[in-house]
């Protein structure tokens, strides 16, 4: 979890993103990352959504998916 949060904090200054972490009553963890799109109208575009009952697995999946998204859409990280 700490590695993911550190990585996200490093990248958010270069790529405008928002992070939402939640836990439902059914003990499922959810991580959503949205990209802030600027232009005529400011809006958020969801780029990653990960859910798991296992907290560590959820953070690990989000970490990998964020790195893959940055490689594909931003030329690297």
C-alpha positions in Angstrom: 0.0 0.0 0.0 2.7 2.5 0.9 4.6 1.9 -2.3 1.5 2.6 -4.3 0.7 5.7 -2.4 4.2 7.0 -2.7 4.2 6.3 -6.5 0.9 8.0 -6.9 2.0 11.1 -5.0 5.1 11.4 -7.2 3.1 11.2 -10.4 0.1 13.4 -9.5 2.3 16.5 -9.8 3.0 15.6 -13.5 -0.3 14.1 -14.4 -3.5 15.6 -12.9 -5.2 12.7 -11.3 -7.5 12.0 -8.4 -7.5 9.0 -6.1 -10.4 7.5 -4.3 -10.1 4.6 -1.9 -13.1 3.0 -0.3 -14.2 0.0 1.6 -17.8 -1.3 1.4 -19.9 -2.9 4.1 -19.2 -6.2 2.3 -15.5 -5.8 3.1 -14.6 -5.1 -0.5 -11.8 -2.6 -1.2 -12.1 -0.3 -4.1 -9.6 2.0 -5.7 -10.5 4.5 -8.4 -8.2 6.8 -10.3 -9.6 9.6 -12.4 -7.8 11.9 -14.8 -8.6 15.6 -14.6 -9.3 16.8 -18.1 -9.0 20.5 -18.7 -10.4 22.4 -21.6 -13.7 24.2 -22.3 -15.2 22.2 -19.5 -13.3 20.6 -16.6 -14.2 17.0 -16.1 -12.9 13.8 -14.6 -12.3 10.6 -16.7 -12.1 7.3 -14.8 -8.9 5.6 -15.9 -8.6 2.8 -13.3 -11.1 0.9 -11.2 -9.9 -2.0 -9.0 -11.9 -4.0 -6.5 -10.9 -6.8 -4.2 -11.7 -8.3 -0.8 -8.0 -8.4 -0.1 -6.6 -4.9 0.6 -3.0 -5.7 -0.4 -4.1 -7.3 -3.6 -6.3 -4.3 -4.4 -3.4 -1.9 -4.0 -1.0 -4.1 -5.9 -3.4 -4.3 -8.9 -4.0 -0.5 -8.8 -0.2 0.0 -8.8 0.4 -2.2 -11.8 -2.6 -0.8 -13.7 -1.5 2.8 -13.1 2.0 2.0 -14.4 0.6 0.3 -17.4 -1.7 3.2 -18.1 1.1 5.7 -17.8 3.3 3.6 -20.2 0.5 3.4 -22.7 -0.9 6.9 -22.5 1.9 9.1 -21.3 5.0 7.5 -22.8 6.3 6.2 -19.5 6.5 7.0 -15.8 
